[in-house]
Amino acid sequence: TTAATRRVRAVPTAESPWGIWLPDGRPPGGGVWQLPGFDEGFFEVQDEGSQLISLCTEAAPGERVIDYCAGRGGKAWALASMVAPSGVVEAWDIDVDAKRQVSGARAAQNGADGLVRVLDEAPVPSRAAPLADVVLVDAPCSSTGALRRHPSQRWAIDEAGVERLTAVQLAILVEASRLVDPAAAWCKAEAFEASPNGADFEPWPLPPRCASPSSPLPGRGSSSEQHRRTLLPSVEGTD
């Protein structure tokens, strides 16, 4: 309805039930942010791939979710809509400036006020706090998945940088794996870092209790393979 009032052509996204795509590009007169409804929180700008990451957690109302690499909060706000009205999303990121954008006016605008709690320190397992029902990790990566939109990024990375990132990714995944209830869900968003010849795309092994559930998880699939999906811009049209 918002797009129609401004005569902006919009079509549903191919896989995400949440999204619409503007095939004609940026609307005239200031872009998407000037469309009616943005200031009221009726919609947010987010890649379809990011929407699918939130959806694949299958977070449910009342659950406790940890967004371990929350960035500026896009996925945290999406998760908040899934755990509402009685759940909570705890958002953590090492980037202090990014964390400031997760809370405040934008959170209220997106209907996440009271549902998203921004953490001052990295969450750690403790007897005082229950383990999370869902832990989402969108680990830092080389951003090669976004080369179609930012081709200059190709010259900002090198082999040594990719190798450093793989070590960082593994450390983050191990830290976050300690926070999830073994009977609950584990979700990681990976940009697999390639070898120099681009032929190898191997995921790092996860701790056994996360990689191979001993029994089917109700509503979340029966194996880690069933919850693994590769998105390629040349195929799915999203990073």
Disulfide bonds with the S-S distance in Angstrom:
none
